[in-house]
């Protein structure tokens, strides 16, 4: 489970509402180019999910896509809609700049990950993530050894995450593809997932 956060976004939104209420100011807009949050993301498949895999590092694994791991990201902030008195209309654009995954376990590494996809879905309407949209991808570098401690995702597309976050229903799905020597914990494991967001919030008066 990934929970809470966006403290700076709350300040941004509060500031926009306050600015929009100053005198005859019709609207106000605030931006933050980088809001980074790190949360635990559990349920990533261990080497025990590989057929016939022994304990410890597994050599010579053919290209294999592991079962997806899923979690939800909750945020108690009004990123869209009207304030309680109906005075201001708030709209927000929240997109992903990038993401990082680091293994929380002291054993194992991520060098065996050849590709990965990070997806978003509506956890309320689509609990299995069948309609998930890709928001970031990773491909193991073709030249030079990969960083065994983390994988860095590059942004893919411009999905607006504000509606998912505002309704506290943003589901995240992480799919790993492995190849070569895979040195994960044997049991399902937890990663430290860092999401870096761009936030643009606007409050408009009547």
C-alpha positions, 0 to 999 in steps of 0.5 A: 500500500502506498499512502498519503503525501503531497504536502507541497501540493496541498500548500500549492492548492491552498495558496491558489485558493487564497490568491484567488480570493484576494480582492477582485482577482479572478483566478490564480495558478501555482506550479511545482515542477518536481514533487517527489514521494517515496513509498513502500510497494509490496508484492513484487514477485520473488525467484520462487515464481520462476519454474524450478528456481533454487534459493539464491541467484538464478542463472541463465533465465530466459526473457520472462515477464513476471506477474504484476504487482499492484498497490494503491496511492491515496491522497487526501487533497481536493485536486479538482472540483469546487470548494465547500461554498462553491466560490472557487473551481479548482482544476489540476494537472498532475503528470509523472516526470519519472520514477525509481524502484530500489529493492528494500531487502538487504539481499539481492539486486535489480541487475536481472531486470531487463525491462519494466512498465509502470501503469496507472488504473482506477482501483475502484472501477478496475481492481484487476488493472485490466484497463491500466495505462502505461505512465513510465517504462524502463529498459536495461542499458545496452552498453555498460552494466546496469545499476544493481541498486535501482531501476530508473523509469522514463516518463511515457505519455501525459496521463493526467493523474489528478482525477485518480488522486482526487478520488483516492483511487489511483492504482499502480501496477508494476510489471518486471521482465527479467533475463540473465542472472536474477538475484531477487529474494525467493519470496515476494518482496518490497521495493521503495518506489519513488514517484516524481510529479509535475503539479499545476493547480488553478483556482478560478472565481465566479 
